[in-house]
Amino acid sequence: TFPLDLAAIEAPSTNG
């Protein structure tokens, strides 16, 4: 997914 907010849905990396 996009490394913005959708990435957090898959795996908490960008959002936290």
N, C-alpha and C positions, 0 to 999 in steps of 0.2 A: 504493500500500500504506500501511500504518500508519507514521507518522513516529516509530517507536521503534527497531525492530531490522530489520523487514522492508524498511525503506527502504534499508538498507545493502546488501541483496541486489540491489536494482535499481540503486542508485547510491550510492556511498560519500559520504554527507553527514552523517548523524547519528552513525553508529558510527565513521566515520573513512574 
